[in-house]
């Protein structure tokens, strides 16, 4: 295949998993773009694809992800049957990778879980006599592993000995040495049986802590040096083939020119966490130890200052070391594999995650068939974009073929992205086809998975080349999520989970490349029409500043979409031992139209006052994200952000904002879903909302849509009528109170209860009339809310007392009037004070509504009013029924005393009046007209009736 055709077919064949559809639910041997054979097996729900190319676990997982599938788990019975049938057809019995479904995805950890305190030894530069001796007797060792954490003094440039082991019969038995080269790196070398191996392994002389492990195995002669979890050098020593001699002395910080003495080549700096094993550790063990995962099997010596004796100049110090054990993908126990299978019984085991093995990718049957349909269409009739890409590829000298192992270098990824950007620009008028979008999304996934360790070629070390790759990456992503392609997302929804797949690829790419992007700068911005990416970096110190990021400025909005990490949170990072802070901030302006507008976001609706009907929840803003990297590791920290409402208010609908984030782990098979855990609304303003979340990720506003069941005209009329009604009621209450005093109504418990009810209700009505003016001042509005709560509660408490008093008149109660009035005062005034006081103490921060002076109906606070009101109305309803029954009984007795001729004529009238009269009198007194308040959401007519009845309650 020519270079032009080879390069051009990268994207063209990136979805070409197979070329023809099997006619049965069995295996189908298909070819990829390189003529390699892959076996596919279809079941009723799933498609299984066997990849015979052997890859490490992480690369296998990456390849399946790039194919919009996942590693097979073999956990459900259908998974197991389908995968084993595929292996049977392929005749494959060798081990292969299997995904462990119970292995949790890595998440940023809290600061307390990132760092551990270690006791260390300080070897000062002021004296060359410092050393420490391990107080134990060593046996003969056929294998050995020594791991230690070292903080090299950056001002020391001479050869130093980190540790030396000398035996009585041979001095230079096993030793680790280091020296500084011209580039400022610390080069490491081993001495085994007196043979000095070359200085090749290295780590930067940056004054930071570094984890070093050295291993040796006699039978194979293999040795290795690991630095910070990665193998830096390896080789074999077979002459002489013997054990390391027993009864030796292990010295830290000095070379032994004689057995246990005559020290030379001192080490200056700090040493901690020295551990020795009588075995040769594997890569997975070293990586786990680097992340502070404990490993106790076959340990000869475990770090403890109690088992060390040191020179007086060597001092004990405390070291705070980074320990991201939970983050390590290569766990101590390894990765899961299918070791063998027979008679449908698979045997599983764990092995080193870096071991290359074949694997099986699993996807849904519908997704597989849709991808094949797109591939066939692209094969028979390539799009304008793909045709142009094939022409452009003839100009590229890079090897651009897509292998299952993915893109092997940044140069390869950059060349492929560069051609794609040029092809997109040249075919802008023709636009992208759905199959092109799928291919480009797969390209982004491949580019995001380029190995972190760069090859030795200089191109990959150039910051300009890395920035150019990032620019092209963002440019391709921007085109994919452009609003022009919104309808095409519906065409590929069976293959791609959604636009958040693109967001995830951007997060992975920038997080992975951030150390190289920021190697020579502390601020980088990449801006495209729909995406703004900003990377900030700072060295942490006392007084480190906070960080903020805003989306692009627009003419329409004066307040931007912004996200920030507070000064205090960044200071906490410094206090927890972090040295470098990197913040990756991204703004996406075009994602909202890409989500299916007919697909409701499932959310629990907020509580309303009954004037609105919940319709659904929609994405209502741009998406903004921040990733915090402490020493290049993800760290979880709280953030504040504000976002503008971008959904258009249609007539008759209102929106209530909810702060949310995209949780990729919530529904993994669908690519994630919106989640609100740990997020809350700080403030709601006209057109935008300020939020707080206790973690970092991709954030947005979800708008809960409600149908306004009252027109603005009705709302205005109801407000005016409420004000007029309150005024009339207040005048009536005042007149009644004056009448009680002026006329000289005899003092009685009924009169006292009436007066207290008039006072409580009158003050409540007056406060209600003034509440609109108080809403302009936050403190005044809060005070008015508390007083409204108190006096309306007092009003209902005295209505309850009215009911109890009436009951005592109807049913004989043997309580003296004095004792009864004390009880009434406790109920009428003491109970409201208690309810309001407890409510304020429990939920003072959620007490008041955001936009008016009343209780917050969107929290449980409203039940501090509604609950007691319902109780009072229920009790008074029972009282009213009892009064009506007594009145009807009295009317019947009077009717029997009349002459028989008139009794029949008068009975119906008397009974009707006996029922109507107490109901008309007692309904307002007992507050039962408030029952209409429960029904106001049914009709605006009920709202008018409710206002009219309660405006004249005691007037």
N, C-alpha and C positions, 0 to 999 in steps of 0.2 A: 504494500500500500504506500502510495507517495506521501511525502510529508504534508502536503496541502490537504489531501483527503483525510489523512490520519488526524490532523489537528481539527479540521472542520467538523469531523464526526463526533467530537467529544460531547458537545451538547446535543447533537443530533441523536446520538445513541445512548444518552445518559438515562433515558427511560426505556431503552430497548431491551427489556428483560427477556422477551420471547417474541417470536414472529408469527405464530399460529396458535389458534385456540384448540386445546384438546377436546375431543368429543366425548370424553368420559371423565369421571372424577378420579383419575389415576395419574401416574407420573408422565411427565412430558419433557423430553430432552430438547433444550433450546440453546441458541448460541448468543453470545454477547457481541459487543462491537469488535472484539479481538479474535473472534472465531473460537473462543474457548467454550466448552460445553458445560452447561449447568442443568441440573435436574430439578424440575418443578412438579409438585404433587398438589392437586386440588381436592379439597373436601367440600362438604356442603356449605361450610362457613369460612374456611381458611385456605390460604395458599402458602405452601412451604417450598422454599428455594434453597437447595444445597449449594454452598460455595466451597469448592475443593481447594481454593487457595488458602494456605495456612497463614493466619495473622495472629498477633497478640490480641488479648481479650478486648482492650480498649479500641483497637483498630477494627476488630470485627464488629463491635457494637456501633462504631461510627459508620461503617459501611452500610449496615442494615438501616440505620437512621437515615442515611442519604438516599436509601431506596424507599423511604416512607413506610418502613416496616420495623420490626424489632427482633432481637435474638429470641429464638424459640425457648420456652421455659420447660416444656414437657411436664408441667404440673397438672393441668386439666386433662381428662382422659382423651378428649378429642385431639389436643396438642400432642399427646404421647403417641396415639395411634397414627396420626398423620405423619409425624416426624419419623417414627420407626418404619412405617411403610416406605417412605422415601429412601431411608438408609438401606432397606432390604432390596429395593429396586436398583439402587446404585451399587450394591454389594460392598458397602463400606462398613468396616468393623473397627476402624481405628478411632481413637478418642477425638472428641470435638467439643467446642464451647457450648455451654448452656447457660442461660440467664437465670439468676436466682431471684424469684419474684419477691422474696422476703427481705432482700437487701435494700435498705432505705437509701433514697437519693441524698447526695451530700447537700447540705445547706450551710449558709454562713453561721458561725457559732457566736455565742455571746462572749464578751471579753473574758469573763472568768474562766471560760473553757479553752481559751487560746494559749495561755501562758501558765507555766508551772515554776515553782521556786526550787532551786537546786543549791546545795552547799558546794562551793567550789574552792579550789586552791589557787592563790595568787603567787606567781613567781616574779618578784620585782626585779627591774633592770638595775637597781642600785647594787645588787650583789649577784655574782656568778656562782655562788655556792648553793643556791636553793635546789632542793630535790625532795621527793617523797617516795617512800618505800612501801610496797604492798606486803603486809605481814601475813604471808601464807606460804605453805610448802606446795610446790607445783609437781604433779606427776609427769611422767614421760607423755608427750602429746603427739599423737599421730595426725591430729587436725587441730587447728586453733583459729579462733576469731577474736579480735580485740577491737572494741568500739569505744570511742572517747569523743567528748565535745571540747573544742579548743577555741580560745579567743586569743589570737596572735597579736602581740604588741606591734602596731603598724610602724613604729619608729625603729624596729630592730630588723636589720637586713642581712645578718650572718646566718650560717648553717646552725640549725638547732635540732636537738633530739627530743621528740615528744615522749617516747618511752623506749626503754632498752631492757631486754631480757638476756641475762648472762648466766651460764651454767658453770659449775666448777671445772668441767673438762673442756669447755669452749666458751669464749667470752662473747663474741658477736653472734649469738644464736638467733635472736629475733629482735628486730629494731625498726622503728619508724622515724625517719628524719625529714626535715623540711628546710627549704632555702628560698629566698626571694629572688625572682628573675628581673630582667630589665623592664618588663611590662607591669611590674608591681603585683605579680601573682606569687602565691606561695606554692612551690613545687614540692611534691611528696615522693619519697622513695623508700622501698623496703630493703632490709638486709635479712636474708634467710640463710642460716648455716654459714655465715660469713660472706655470702655472695651479695654484692651491692647491685641492686636492680636500678634501672634508669629513672631519672626524675621526669615524670610525664604527667601524673595526676596533679591537679591544681585547684586552688580556690582563691578568690580575690583577697588581697591584703587590705580589707576594709574595716578592720577593728570589730567585726561582728562575730557572733558565735557560729561555728561550723561543726557539723557532725562527721566524723571520720571513722570508717571501719576497714580493717584489713583482715583477709582470710587466707588460709593455706591448708592444703590437703595432701598428705604424704603419698597415698597410693597413686593419685593422678599427677601430683606435682603442681597442680593448678593453684595460683594465687590471684588475688584481686584487691584493688583499692577502691573504696566507695567514698564519695564526698557528698554530703547532704542528700543521701538516699540514692544517688545515681552512680553506676559503676564507671569510673574514670579510666581505669587501666586494669589489664589482666595479662597473664602469661603462665608459663610453667617452668618449674625447676626440678629436674629429675636427678641431678648429680650433686651431692650424694643423696640417695633415697634412704632416709632414716628418720626416726622420731626426733622431735625436739627434746633435748636432754632434760631429765628431771632435776629437782632440788635446786632450781635456779633462783635468781633474785630479779624481781621486776621493779625497775626504777622509773619514776616519772620526772621528766624535765632535765635529764642528764644522760650522757653517753658513758658507759662503764669501760674504761681502758684496762681495768683489772676487775676481778670478781668482787662486786659490791663496793668499788671505790675508784680512786684516781679519775674523778669526773671531768669531762670535757664537753664542749659544744652545748652550753646550757640553753634552756628554753625560757623565754620571757613572755609572760601573758597569764592567762587563766586556763585551768583545766578542771573538768568535772565529768561525772557520769561515765567513769571507766568501768567496763564490764568485759569479762573474759569467758569464752566458751571452749569446751573440748570438742568442737565440731566446726565444720566450714559452713557458715551461714549462706543461705540463698538470697537472691535479690529481694524477694518479697519480705524476708525477715529484716533485712537492712532498712528497707523503706518503712516498715512498720516501726522499727526502733528509732529512726530519724524523726518520726511523728510522735514519739514518746509512748507507743504501745508497748506494754511490758512483755518480756519473753524470758521465762525462768527455766525452761528445760535445759538440762546439761550445763548450767552455768557454773563456772569454776569460781569466779569472783564477781560479786555484785557491789557496786559503788557504795562505800560507807567510810566516812572519815574515822570511825572507830577502829577500822582495820588498816589504817595507814599511820606511818610514823614519818615526820617531816623535819627538815632543818628549821631552826628558829626563824629564819628570815621569811619562810613560806607562811602566809597567813590565810586563815579561812575567811571567805567572802560569800555573799549571797548573790546568786545569779537568777534573773527572770528570763526563762527560755521559751521560745515559741514552740508550741506542741499541738499542731493541728491534726491529732490522730484520727478524728472522725472524718476529716476531709480526704484522707488517702483512699484512692480507688483501689490501690493494691493493698488489701488488708492482710493481716498476719496469716489468716487461715487460707488465703489464696482465693482463686476464682473457681466457680463450679464448672465441671465438665462431665460429659457422658463418657465414662471410661470404656464400657463395652455393653453389649446387649445380646440376649439370646432368648428365644421362645417368648418374645414380647416383654421380657423382664429387664429393664435397663439398670445398670450399675453406675452410680454417681460417685464422684470423688472431687477433691480440691487440689489444685496445682498452682504453680507460679503463674501469675497473670501475664507475664511477659512471654510465656511459652507460645510459639506459633502453632495454631491448630486450625483445622477447617471448622465450619459452622453452618447453621441453618437460620435463614431469615424467615420470619413469619409475618404475613399481612392478611387483611381480610380478602376474601374472594372477590368482592365487588371492587376493591381498590386495585387488585392485581389485574383484573380484566379491563378496568378503565385505563390503567397505564398501558396495557398492551394495545388497546384500541388507539390511544394517542400515538403510540410508537408506530403502529401500522400506517396511520394516516400521514405521519411525518416521513416515513420511509417512501411511500408511494408519491407523495407530493410535498416536498420540503417547503417550509414557509420562507418568506422573503428574508427574514432575519437569519435563518439557518443557512440559506444559500449564500448570503453575503458573508457569513462567518467562515464558510468553507473557502471562499475566495481570499479573505484576509489571512487565513492561516498559512498560506503559501509564503507570506513575508516573515513568518516567525521561525526562528532557529531552535526554539525550546521544544522539548519533548512534551507534548500535551496530551498524550493518551491517558484515558481514565482507566486505571487498574483498580482491582478490588481493594488494594492497599491504600487507595486514595492518592492525593497529591503529596509527593515526598519532600517538597521544598517550597520555600516562599517564592523563589524565582519562578517555579513552574506555575504556582497559583497566580502570581502577579501577571505573567504573560497571558494566561487564559482569561483573566478578568479584563486585562487591557484590550484584548481582541473583542471581548463581549461588549465592552463600553463603546468601542468604535463601531461595531455592527449595529448597536442600538441607536447611535447617533445617525448613522447613514440610512437606516430604515425607519426613521421616526414617523414618516407619513404613513407607511404601511401598517405600523403598529405590531404588537406582539400577538401571537396566537396562544390559546390555552396551553398547548404542548410546549411552546417556548417558555412560558412562565414556569411550568413544572421543571424543565431542564435547568433554568436559571436558579431556581430555589435549590435544586440538588447541587449546583455548582457552589452556591453560597455555603451549603452544608459541608462540602468537601474542603473549601478554602478555610472555613472556621476550624477544621480538624487537622490542619497542617501541624506536624509535630513541633512541640515547643522548642526542642533542642535544634538549633540551626546547623546545617552542614558546614563544612569548612570553607566553602567558597565565599569570596568577599562580598558578593552581591547580597547575600542574606544578612550580612553584618551591617550593611549600609542603612542608616536611619531614613535616608531619602527614599530608598526602595520600599521600606516598610510603610512609610507614610503614603507612597504612591499606591501600594496595594490596598491600604485602608480607604483611600479616596475612591478607587475603582470599586471596591466592595460596597461602599455606601451608595455610589452612583447606580450600580446594578440593583441594589435593594430598593432605592428610591423609585426606580422605574417600575419595579414589580408592584409596589404598594401605591402607585399613583392612582388618583381617582379615575383616570381614563380607563383603567383596567378593572374597575369595580365589578362590572357585569361578568368579566371573565373569571373572577374568583368563584362565582356560582357554578361555572362550567367545570372547575377543577376541585370542587369541594369533596368529591368522592376520593380524591387522591391526597390532597394537601389538607391538613387540619384547619388551616386558616392563616390570616396575616400574622398572627403571633408567632408562627414558625419562623418567619423572616426576622422578627424582633429577637427571638431566641438565638438565631445564628449571629446576629450583630453583637449581642451580649457576649457570646462565646468568643467571637473573633477579637473584639477589643480587649476583653479581659485577658486573653491569652497573649496578645501582642503588646499589652501596655508597657512591660519593662523595656521593650525595644523602641516603642514609640516615644517614650519619655527619657531615653538614654541621654539626650543632649538638650532637653528643654523641660520646662515645668508647666507648660500650657500649650494645648493643641486643640484647634477647632476645625471641624469638617462640616461644611454647610451645603445642603442640597435643597431643592424646592420643598420636599416633604419631610426631611430629616435634618436635625441639627445635633451633631455629636461634639462633645467637649470633654477633654481629659485634663485634669488638674493634678499636679503633684507638689508636695511640700515635705520638707524635713520637719519632723515633729520636735517641738521644744516648748519650754515654758512660754505661755502667751501665744500659742499657735492660734491663728485666726480661724473663724468659721468659714463655711463654704456655701456659695449659692450659685444657681444656674437658672437661666431663663431661656425660653424659646425665642424665636425671632420676633422682632418688633413688627407691628402691623399698624396701618393707619386707623383701623377701626377700633382697636382695643388699646386703651392707655395703660391698663394693668396687664402684665404679661403672664403667661404660664410659667411658673417658677417652682423650684424645689431647693431646699436648703438643709444643711446639717449644722447644728448650732455649735458655737464656740466651745461650750462646755462638753459636748459629746466628743469633739475632736481632742480636747484636753484630756478626757478620760482615756483615749487611745494612747496618748503620751504617758499618762500615769501607769498604764498597764504594760509598758515596756516596748511599744511600737516605735520604730525609728522613722519609717517612711510611710506617708499616706498618699494614696492615689484614688481619685474620684473619677469615675466614668459616668458621665451624665448624657442622656439622650432624650430628644423630643421628637415625637412622631405626630405630624399634623394631619395625615390623611387616612388614618386607620378606621375612623368612625364609619365612613360610607362603605367600607369593605365588608363590614359585618352585615349579615342578612337582616334587613330591616323588619322582616316578618317574624324573625326568631326572637321570642321574648326571653330576656335574661331572668332566670328563675330566682326571685328574691322575695323574702317576707316583706309585705308592704308595711310602711310606717303607719302609726295610728293617726287618724284624722278626727276632726270634730263633727263628722257626719255630713258636712256640706260637699264632700267630694267622693267620687267612686274610683277605686283603684283599677287602672287599665293594664298596666304592665311596667317593665323596666327596660330602658334602652341605654346604650353607650352615649354619653352626652358631652364628651370633651375630647381634647387631644390626649395622647398617652405620653407620660413623662416618667423617666426612670433614673435611678442612681445606683451605682455599685461602688461600695467602699472596699478598697483593698489596703489592708495594713501589712506592710512588708510583703506585698504581692500576693497576699492570701485574703479571701473574702471574709469580711467582718460585718456582722449585723449591728446596725445602729439606728436610732429613731430619726425620722425626718419630718419636716413640715413642707407642704406644697399647696399651691393655689392654682386652680384651673378654671378657665372660662367655660360657660355653658354654650355649647355650639349647636345644640338641637334647637329647632325653630318651634316656638310656642304656637300651636294651632289654636283657632278660636274654640273656646270652651274647655281648654285643657290647662292644667298647671303642672309644674315639675317640682319634685322634692329631691335634692341631691343626696347621694350616698357615696362615701369615700370607699374605694375598692382597689384591689390589685389583682393582677393576673397570676393565678397559682398554677404553675405547670404540673404540679403533682396532684392536683385535685381530681381530675378525670384524665389520667395519663393517656388512655387510648384515644381520646379526642383532642389531645394537645393541651389540656388544662381548661380552667374555667375561672370566672370571676369569684373573688373571695373578699370578705370584709373583716376577717379576723385581725384584731390589733389596730384597726383604723377607726377614726371617729371624726365627725365634723367639728371644727373649731369655731367657724363663723360662716354664716351665709349672707352674702351681699347681693346687690342687684347685678346679675349677670355673671358672678363668679363665686366660688366657694373655697374656703381655706380648710385644709385637712391636716391631721396628724396621724402618722403610722409608726409603730414601734419597730419597724424593720425596713430593709431596703429591697426594692424590686421594681416592677413596672406598674405605675399607678394611673388611675383614671377616675372620672366621676361617672357614676351610674345615676341616671335620672329616673325616678319613679314617677310615672305619668298618671295623673288623676283627671277625671272628667269633672269640671266645675258644674255643679247642678244648679247653681244660681247665676243669673246674668249679672253683669256689673250694675245694671239699673236696679235690680232687686236688692243687691247688696247695699247700694246707697240708700234705697228706700227703707230697708230694715234698720240701717244705722240711724237714720233720721227719726223713725218711729220709736226706736229704743230710747233715744235721747228725750223725745217729747214725752213718752210714756213714763220714763223715770222722773221727769220733772213734775208731771201730773201726780204720780204716786207719792212723790216727796211732799208736795203741797198737801195732799190728802192725809198723809201720815202726820204732818205737823199740825194740821187742823184738828185731827182726832186727839192728838196728845194734849193740845191746849184745851180742848173740850173736856177731857177727863179732869183737868185741873180746875178750870173756871166754873164748871157746873157743880163741882163738889160731889162727884160720884163717890159713894161710900167706899171706904177702903176694904178690899177683900183680896183673896188669893187670885181670883179671876182678873180683877183690875190690875194687880201687880204684874201678872204674866203678860197681859195686853200691853202695858207700858214698856216692859223690857223688849217685847217683840217689836214694838213701834221704833224704839231707839236703835236696835240692832239693824233692822231692815232699812231704816232711814239713813243711817250712816253708810250702809252698804250701797244704797242707791246713789248717794252723793259721791262716794268714791268712784263708782262706775261712770258717772257723768264726767269726772275729772281725769279718768284714766288715759284718754287720748292725749291730753296735754302733757301728762307725766311721761309718756313713752319716749319723748325726746331726750330725757336724761336717764342714764342707766341706773343710777342709784335710786332716784326718785321712783322710777318704774318698779324696781324691786320692792321698795317699801310699800308702794300702792298695791302691788300683787299680794304681799303678805297680809296687809290690812283687809283687802277684799276677801281673801281666803278666810281670815279670822271672822269678819262681821257677817259674811254669808253663812259660814258655819254656825255662828251664834244665832242667826235668823232661823236656820233650820232646827237648831237645838231648842229654841223657844217654841217653834211650831210643834216639835215633839212634846214639849211640856204642855202646850195647849191640848194635844191629844191625850196625854196622861191625865190632865186635869178633868177633861171631859169624861174620860173613862171612870175616874173616881166619882163623878156625879151620877153616872149611869149604873156602875157596879159599886156597891158599898165597899170602901176600903178603910180599915180601922187604923188610920194614921192621923195624928194630930196635925192641925194646920201649920204650927210652927215648924215641926219636924218636916212636914211636907215641903214647905217653902225653902228650907235649907237644901233639901234634895233637888228642888227645881233650880236653885241658883248654881248648884254644882254642875247640873246637866247643861243649863243655859249658857254659862260663861266659862266654867272650869274645863268642860270637855272640849270646846273649841280651842282654848289656849293650849291644852295638851296636844291636840291633833296637829295644830300649826307648829308648835315647838318641836315635836318629834319629826315632822316632815322636814323642817328646816335643818335639823341636826343630821338627818340621814342623807338628804339629797339637796344640799344648798346649791351645788354647782349645776344641778339639772332642774331647779325649782321653777324658773320663769321661762315663758315662751320667748322665742327670739325676736319676734316682730310686734308684740303687743304686751300690755301689762296684765297678764293672767297666767295661770299655771300652765306648764309645758304639757300639752296633750300628746306629745310624741314619746313620752317616757311614762313610767309607772307613777310619777308624781300626781297625775290627775286623779288617781284613785283615792288620794287623801281627801278629795272633795266628793267625787262621784260615789264612793263606797258609803260614807255616812248618809248622803242624801237619799240613796236608794233604801237604806235601812229606815230612815225617818218616814219616807213615803209609804213603805210597806206597813209600818206600825200604824200610821195615821189612817191608812186605807181600812185596816181592821177596825179601828175605832169608829170610823164613819159608818161602816156596815153595822156595827153594834148599835150605834145611835139610831140609824134608820129602822132597825128591827124593833127597838124600844118604842120609837115614835109610832110605827105602824100598829104595834100592839095596843098603845094608848088610844089611838084613833078608833080601833075596833070596839074597845070598851065603851067609848063615848057613843058610838053608833048604836050599840045595843040599848042604851038608855033612852034613845028617841022612840017615838011611836012607830009601830011596825010599818005603817003606810009610808012614812018619810024615810025610814031607815034604808030601804032598798034604793031609793033615789039618791040619798046623801052618801052612801057607803063608798061608791066608786070615786066621787069627788074628794071625800075626806082622805081616802087612802092615797090618792095621787098627790094631793097637797102634803100629806104626811111624809111622803118620800122626797118630794121636790124641795120643800122648804129647808130641811136640814142640809141637803146637798148643796143648795145655792149659798147658804150661809157659811157652811163649814169648809167647802172646797178651798177658798182662798186662805182662810184662817189656818188650816192644817197644811197648806202648801201643796195640795194635790194637783193644782194647775200645772206644776212643774213636770207632771207626767207627760205633758205635750213635748217637753224638751227632749225626751227619748225618741220622739217620732219626727223631729224636724228634718232629718235626712231624707224622709220619704217624699216630702213635697214642700214647695215654698209656701203654699197656703197654710200648712201646719205651722210654719215659722211665724207667719203674720198672726195667727190665732194665739200662739204662745206668747208673743210680745204683748198683744192686747190684754190677755188674761192677767199676766203678771205685772203689767204696768199699773193695774188698778187693784192690786192684791189686797191692800188694807185701806185703800182710799175710800 
